[in-house]
Amino acid sequence: MKIDIKGFRDFVLRGNVVDLAVAVVIGTAFGLVVKAFVNDFITPLIGLIFGGKTFGSKDFVVRHQVFGYGDFIDVVIYFVAVAFVIYFFVVQPVAALMARFNPPLPEEPPATRECTECLSTIPAEASRCAFCTVEQ
């Protein structure tokens, strides 16, 4: 089996592969920033309201089995914070930019219309109905 270095190089240097790699790296870094914000600011604020510093240590025991629900709550808060930030600071601004730079195309007039007498569908440019012969 021959290794095709040129094909691999073309694949890696294709625009969408490089864009995807950059997006993954930036997305990971962005996730870490949001996670730090949630862990250092949001979770302690919620902890102040409900008592305790963080949810991470919250658990309950059933038949000597420990169920740590606190970490789950922290991850849910993190997910909601990431989704909130991405939606309001990425999705909406990009949608607004796309709408601004790509205005919707004007609608084309319909190709057909209904006859006023027999309600048949006729071409829009027709001057007489093909079914009842009434002038339009």
Secondary structure by P-SEA (a helix, b strand, c coil): ccccaaaaaaaaacaaaaaaaaaaaaaaaaaaaaaaaaaccaaaaaaaaaccccccccccccccccccaaaaaaaaaaaaaaaaaaaaccaaaaaaaaaaaccccccccccbbbbccccccccccccccccccccc
